[in-house]
């Protein structure tokens, strides 16, 4: 049987202009490996939205990282002041990973 290790998956949906700030906060928390995923649109508390592909002004990006619980908690603490003011969606979940050294 393949050995797995407990890690945390962190996902943050944010307006594209805020992504550099999120990356900086992640790095301060010890998270240096991440993936940025483009989004097409969706619906939330403020209604429907979609990426207009012209100006990027309404573009949203998903920041995704898998890391240890300590780094995840530190990142969430740093990000917490921005959650309401910037209408961020933050998700954290427990995951099991193979090759755990890639997610330290």
C-alpha positions as CSV (number, residue, x, y, z in Angstrom):
1,X,0.0,0.0,0.0
2,X,1.2,3.5,-0.8
3,X,2.0,5.7,2.1
4,X,0.2,9.0,2.4
5,X,0.7,11.9,4.7
6,X,-1.8,14.4,6.2
7,X,-1.6,18.0,4.7
8,X,-3.9,20.9,4.3
9,X,-5.3,22.2,1.0
10,X,-5.9,25.9,0.9
11,X,-8.0,27.6,-1.8
12,X,-8.6,31.3,-2.0
13,X,-10.9,32.9,-4.7
14,X,-9.9,36.5,-5.2
15,X,-10.0,39.3,-7.7
16,X,-6.9,39.1,-9.9
17,X,-5.4,42.4,-8.8
18,X,-5.2,41.1,-5.2
19,X,-3.2,37.9,-6.1
20,X,0.3,39.5,-5.5
21,X,-0.8,40.3,-2.0
22,X,-2.0,36.8,-1.4
23,X,1.2,35.3,-2.7
24,X,3.2,37.6,-0.4
25,X,1.1,36.6,2.6
26,X,1.5,32.9,1.7
27,X,5.3,33.3,1.4
28,X,5.4,35.1,4.8
29,X,3.6,32.0,6.2
30,X,6.1,29.7,4.7
31,X,4.1,28.7,1.6
32,X,6.2,29.0,-1.5
33,X,4.6,26.4,-3.8
34,X,1.2,27.2,-5.2
35,X,-0.9,27.1,-8.3
36,X,-3.0,29.9,-9.8
37,X,-6.1,28.8,-11.6
38,X,-8.2,31.1,-13.9
39,X,-11.9,31.2,-13.5
40,X,-14.7,31.7,-16.0
41,X,-17.5,33.0,-13.8
42,X,-19.9,32.1,-11.1
43,X,-22.6,33.3,-8.7
44,X,-22.2,34.5,-5.1
45,X,-23.7,36.8,-2.5
46,X,-23.3,39.8,-4.9
47,X,-24.9,38.0,-7.8
48,X,-23.5,36.5,-11.0
49,X,-20.1,37.4,-12.3
50,X,-18.0,36.4,-15.3
51,X,-14.5,37.2,-16.5
52,X,-15.0,39.7,-19.3
53,X,-11.6,38.8,-21.0
54,X,-11.2,42.5,-22.0
55,X,-9.9,44.5,-19.2
56,X,-9.5,41.8,-16.6
57,X,-11.1,44.1,-14.1
58,X,-13.6,41.5,-13.0
59,X,-11.3,38.5,-13.4
60,X,-11.1,36.2,-10.4
61,X,-8.3,33.7,-9.8
62,X,-8.1,30.7,-7.5
63,X,-4.9,30.4,-5.4
64,X,-4.3,26.8,-4.5
65,X,-1.7,25.4,-2.1
66,X,-1.1,22.2,-0.3
67,X,1.0,22.5,2.8
68,X,1.5,21.5,6.4
69,X,-1.0,22.5,9.1
70,X,1.3,25.0,10.7
71,X,1.9,26.9,7.4
72,X,-1.8,26.7,6.6
73,X,-2.8,28.2,10.0
74,X,-0.2,31.0,9.7
75,X,-1.5,31.9,6.2
76,X,-5.1,31.9,7.3
77,X,-4.3,34.2,10.2
78,X,-2.5,36.6,7.9
79,X,-5.3,36.5,5.3
80,X,-8.2,36.9,7.8
81,X,-8.2,40.7,7.9
82,X,-8.8,40.8,4.1
83,X,-11.7,38.2,4.0
84,X,-14.6,40.6,4.5
85,X,-13.2,43.8,3.0
86,X,-12.1,42.1,-0.2
87,X,-14.9,39.6,-0.5
88,X,-12.5,36.6,-0.5
89,X,-13.7,33.0,-0.5
90,X,-11.3,30.9,1.7
91,X,-11.5,27.1,1.9
92,X,-9.3,24.8,3.9
93,X,-9.6,21.1,3.9
94,X,-7.6,18.1,5.1
95,X,-6.0,16.0,2.4
96,X,-3.7,12.9,2.2
97,X,-0.8,13.3,-0.2
98,X,1.7,10.9,-1.7
99,X,5.4,12.2,-1.8
100,X,4.9,14.4,1.2
101,X,8.2,16.1,0.9
102,X,6.8,18.0,-2.0
103,X,4.3,19.7,0.3
104,X,6.4,20.8,3.2
